[in-house]
Amino acid sequence: NAGVTQTPKFQVLKTGQSMTLQCAQDMNHNSMYWYRQDPGMGLRLIYYSASEGTTDKGEVPNGYNVSRLNKREFSLRLESAAPSQTSVYFCASSEDGNSPLHFGNGTRLTVT
Amino acid sequence: GENVEQHPSTLSVQEGDSAVIKCTYSDSASNYFPWYKQELGKGPQLIIDIRSNVGEKKDQRIAVTLNKTAKHFSLHITETQPEDSAVYFCAASKAGSYQLTFGKGTKLSVIP
């Protein structure tokens, strides 16, 4: 079992460019999440998908869009990257709400 | 929304000593309190969690205590080892919620 797999591991973008971060889980979990981690800020929820076919905003959704492609895959899209989006992005999954999260190893994104 | 405060931000202990990390939360409706360990370059990994119907939970050298009245919970690591060195995050969420709120983290260094 790979758990939660994120691609790419590293990415550098110029301001205004777009990109999609990919995430897949093989644990048959219902719920998936995208968090960002910034120094001294902990982890903040961007978007989540409680179940296949649904998505909801988290604490910091501005500048992002998500797609729950199927039960396994949940992608995060930056339409027009800004330097403030420089961060480490983590995807996670869980059986349902209020249950343990399983994290991927992150995507380190730099926007110049 | 929920606010989780975590202290201290850094902690150094001698190998074999105990380490204690404390968190407070603001929303009295929160009922799920997990702790995550994050090693360098990796995603957070759940080490222990507690729900509000329990006051204490142990797993070998790790224990978590919860005081619902005071709205605080703590992580206790006994007989610390160098491999315990990492960043630890506490978190809180409400029943039925998909939004887990994290503390800002504690960097634990265990000195051999």
Interface residues (C-beta under 8 A of the other chain):
Chain A: V4 S31 Y33 G40 M41 G42 L43 R44 L45 Y48 A50 D56 G58 E59 F90 A92 G97 N98 S99 P100 L101 H102 F103 G104 N105 G106
Chain B: G1 Q6 N31 Y32 P34 Y36 G41 K42 G43 P44 Q45 L46 D49 F89 S93 K94 A95 G96 S97 Y98 Q99 L100 T101 F102 G103 K104 G105
